[in-house]
Amino acid sequence: MKHLLFTIFQVLCCTTLFASEPIKSALIFQKTTHNFGHIDEERGVVTCKFDGVNTSNSTIEVLKIVTTCGCTTATYSQKVIEAGENFSFEVTFNPLGRPGRIEKEIFLLVSDSPHEMKLGITGYVNARERTIYELYPFDMGGGFRLKSNFHAFGYLEHGKETTEYIGYVNTSESAISLDIIETSPSGFLKIEYPKHIEAGDSGDIVLHYAISDDSTIYGTKRDAMQIVVNGVEAYYPLTAQVVMVDNFDNTDDISAPKLAISKNIIKFGDVNYPNDVVDQRITLTNEGAEPLIIRAMECSTKAVECPKGEITIDPGASREVTIRLHAAAIEDIDNPMVARVYIIYIILSFPFFLSQIFLLKTENGENIENLFAGLFFLLIFVTLLGVLNLPGLG
């Protein structure tokens, strides 16, 4: 039987998460952070080791070690730690193309705690000198190059506006004409750019989002744009994304709602492809003084269904929510699937949490390491685990 192992990581972003102290693992590490100091970008990969010990009287199983960047990998062979036994694993960081500050997190999922353990690496990468082609890596044709073809604006509160810039350069020996056509406009984005760019000139494409204070629009808005250089459509599209949230100017720490979550590791169990539809539930509690309003829940894949419409949780009350997996809707069962679930809610400073789905292919019980982790500046994981059974595959 061939299996696919999928994991949903939900990263919850809020000021207060649990009413009680989380159950901590008996696996204790000598250090929780390693500082690489200053390293040169051209030096190549650097490695450090985290050493720990099982301080309990029972066996601890290492379920998974997850890193939050493709530049960081964790290597370990010991999956079962006996009582009193030492445990160590290596973390490798590749500085190539990542100049500046290093702040990466490593999350351990272990059998004796429902919560993840968090370790980290820090340091600073000294940048090497870059060519014009490295500074503007996206070739849009005709000598026109961009620093990036995607920009995520983050949050945009109602009644506010935000502006970002995407750098360009004309590397050709002649002037070019430029046109940018919105192929799927959100209605909230304005674009400013020159129609004519001389040879060797550089500048910025200006992207400007704005939303009125009385808007009822919440959630992620994405704008796709077609770049046309000298009348020829570029291979790469230009994409901008923003998350519409409530205005928090008149919200203070005392009156802000506080979201607590019941648990952060949930196991799906066996899921049969393509027939199964599997539900998992988590309980959300408002521990604040004001009502907690969840404006919207979103997911970027049809395979995962989230609750629709607004959800209001009164102070001291709880609400059980369901996340449903449709096995038949998984588009590519042979490759890792990455998706995000967003929950947009009213809370001071931190308006939503991010979920990620990882689809891991396993054969003969061995995981093929192919995790994707987004930029995690948030706090808590909710992990949903399951095995996808594929009929007819031996």
N, C-alpha and C positions, 0 to 999 in steps of 0.2 A: 504494500500500500504506500503510495506516495502522499506526503503530507505537506501542507502549507501552514505555517504558524503565523498568526497575525496578532498584533498588539496595538491597542489604542492607548496612547499616552495623553492624558489630559493635564495641562499645566494650569493650575488655578492661580489667578492673580488677584489678591485682595489683601487688606490690611490685617484681618484676623481670620484664621482658617479653621482652627480646631478649638473647641471649648475645653477639652482636656489635653493633658500632655500626651503626645504621640508615643506609641509603644516602640521603644528603641531596640535595635538589634544588639545582641551580646558580642557581635564582631566589632572589636575596638582596634582602630588604627593609630600608629605612632604619630602620624601627622595627617591632617585633612587637606592641606594645601602644599603644593610644591612650587617654589619660585625658581624659574630658569635664569633669572637675571637678564642681562642684555645679551642677545645672540644676533649674529649677522644673518640676514636673509639667505645669502648664498651658502651658508654653512651646511645646510641640509638638515635632516631630521635630528631631533634631540629626544632623549628618553629619560624617564625617571621611574622610580619604583615606590609603590605604597605597600608598607608592611603592616599586617594586622595579626590579631590572635582571637580565637574563639574563647571567650571568658565564661561560657556557660558549661553546664554538665551534659549538654545534648549536642547532637550533630546539627550543623547549619549547612544548608545547600545554597550555593550561589546560583540564582535563577538567571540573571542577566547583568551585564555591565554595559551601560549605554553612554556614549559620548555625545556632546551637543554640536559637533562640527565635523565635517569630513576630513578636516586637517588633523584630527585627534583620533587615535585608535587605542583601544585597551586590549592587552594580550594576557590571557591566563589559561592554565591547563587544569588547575585544581578546582573542581566543581563541588566537592563535598569536604567540609572542614569538621574534623572530629573534635570532641570536647577537649579544650586545652591546646589544640593544634594551631600552629602558625599558618598564616595565609599571606601571599603576596601576589601582586600583578604589576605589569609594566604599562606605562602610558607613553605613547610616542606622539610627538607634535611635529608637523611639517611647516616650517615658516615661509616656504616659497609662496609669494603672492599675498602675504599677510603681514605687511609692515605695520608697526605701531604696537599698541598695548595688547598683551595676551591675557585674556580672561575667559577660560573655558571650564566647563563643569563636567564631571563624571558622576553618573548615578548608578548605584548598585541596588539591585533587587535581590533580597535574601529571604530565606524561608521563615525566619523567626520574627519577622516584623511586617506589618501591612503597609509600611511606609518606606520610601526609598532612602538610601544613605547617599549623601552628597559630598563629593570630594572636588578638588579643583586644581588647576595649574594657572600660574601667572607668570609675567615676565614682560619683556619688551623686545620686539624685532627691529633691528637697525636696518632701514631700507637700503637697497642697492639702487644704483642709478638706472633709470628706465628709459627705453627708447620711446619714440612717439607712438609706435604701434602697440607697445605695452600700456602706455597711458590711455590710449584710445583703442581698446581691443576689438570693438565691434565695427567691422567693415560693412558699410551700407551700400557700397558700390560707387564708382566714379571718383574715388579718392576721398569720399566723405566718411568720416569715422566718428563713433560715439564712445564716451567713457562707459556708458551703460545703456541697456535697452529696456530696463525695468526699474521703476522706483516705487517703493512702498512708503507712503506718507505717514503711516501710523494712524493715530486718532485725530479726528476733526470734530470738535465740540460744536453743537448747534449755536448759530449766531457768530461763528468765527470763520476765518479764512487762513490759508497756508500756501506758501510758495516754495518750490524747489527748482533746482537747476540741473540740467544734464549737459555736460560739456561736449563740444564737437570741434573738429578740425578738418580743413580741406587740405589733404596731402597731395593733391594733384598739381599739375603745373598750369592749370587754367581755371577760370571761374566756373562755378557750377550753379544750377538752379535747384531750389529745394521746395518741396511741398510736403505737408503733413496732413493726411486725411484720416479723420476719426471713423473707424469702421464699426465700433460699438460704443457710442457715446453714452455716458451716464447722465449728462445734462448739468453736471456740477463742475466740469473742468474747462478752463480756458488755456489756450496754447499761444505762446508768442515765439516767433522765430523769423530769421531773415529769409527772404525769397531768393536772394542773390549772395553768394559767398565767393570772395576772391581767392585766388591760389595762395595757400599758406596761412589763410586767416583762421582764427579760432574764436570761439565764443560759447554761448549757452542757449539751449532751448529752455524756455521758461514755462513751467507747469504750475497752474494756479487753481486751487480748489476753494470753493466757498459754499456755505449753507446757511439759510436763514434761521433765526432763533425760534420761529414758530413751526419749523419743519417737523413732520412726523416720520421722516425717513431715518432708518437705523441700519447698521450693518455695513458690510463690505460693498464698495462700489469700485468697479474696475473699468478702465478706459483703454481700449486697444486702438492703436494708430498705425497707419501705413506710411512709411517713409518713401518718398519718390524723389530720386536724384536724376536730374537731366531727363525727366520723363520716364525713367525706368524704376519699377517698384523694387525696393530692397528686399533681401531674403529675410532679414530679421524684422519683426514688428517692434514697435515701441509701446510699452504698457505702463500704465500708472494705476496705483491702487490706494484707496483710503478707507478708513473705517469710521462711519458716522456714529457719534455717541452723544449722550446728554451733556449739557453745560453744567460744570461743577463749580462755577464761580461763587455761588451762594451756599455751598455745602461745607460743613465743618466736620472735624473729627468726632465730635460728640454726637451729632445728629446723624452721621453717615450710617447706612445699613452695613452690617458685617456678615459676610457669607462664610458659613462653615460647611464642610463636606464630610459625609459619613465615613468614607474609607477611600483609600487611594490605590488599592490593588484589587481588581475584580477578575475572576477567571471565567471565561466563556465555556470552557469544556470543549467537547467534540462538536464540530460544525461540518455538515455534509454538503458538498458542492454538487449540483447547483440548487438543491431543493430547500435547504434549511433557511428559516427566518428566525433569528435568535435575538431575544431581548435581554438587556442588562439594565439594572436600575441602581441609581444612586440617590441618596437623600440630601437635599440642600436645606440648610437651616439659617434663618436670619437671626443673628445674635446682636444686632444693632437696635437703636432706639426708633428708627423710622422704617417704613415699608421698603422692602427690597423688590425692585421691579426689573425683571428680565425682559428686555425689549425684543430680543430675537435670538434664535439659535440657527447656526448655519453649518453646512458641511460642503466641502468641495468635491465629494464623490457621491454618486447615486447609491453606492452600496451601503451607506450609513444614513439612517433616517433619524432626525431629531424632532423634538416637539415643536409644533407650530404655534405662532401667536404669542402674545405677552403672558408672562407669569408673574403674579404678585405674591410675595411672601411677607406676611405681617411680622412685626417684632415678636420674637420668641416662637414663631411657628416654623413648620418644616413642610417641604414638598418633595415627593418622590418623582423623579423624572426618568424616562426610559430612552435609552439609545438602542436602536434596532439595526441589526446587520442583516442585509439581504445578500446571501451568498451568490445568488444568480447574477447580481448586478456588478460583481467584481469584474472589471473589464479585462484585466490581464492576469491570469492566474499563474503564469510562468515567471513573472518578474515582481520585484518588490513594489508594493503600492503605497503611496504617500498621500495622505489627505489631512485636512485640518477642520476641526469643528470649533466654531467661534460662539461664545455666549456673550452677548452684549447686555450689560446691566448697569443700573445706577449705583455707583459707589465712588467714594472720593478717590481721585487720582488714578485708580486702576479699573477701567470700565469693562474688561472682558477677560475670559480665559481661553487659552489655546489648547486644542487637542491635536494629537498627531496619530495617524494610523501607520503602523509598520507591518509590512507583509514579509515574513521571512520564510524562505523555502527550505525545507529540511528533508533529507533523505537518510533512511536508516537511523533516524533519531539524532542525527548530527546537524546542527544549525549551520547554514551558510551565512556568514556574517555580511549583512548588507543593510545596515540600519541607516536611516536618515534622521537627523535631528536638526530642528530649526534653531534659530537664535533665541535661546532661552534666557530671558532676563527676569523670569518669573520664579514661582516658589514651590509649587506642590504638583506631584504627579498623581493622576488616577490611571491605573494600568488595567487594561482589559485583555485577558489572555484567552487564546483558544487554538484548537488545531482544526484545520480545514481538510477534510477527507475527500479525496478525489476518486470517484468510482472508476473502475476500469484501468487504473494505472498501477502497475506493479513495480 
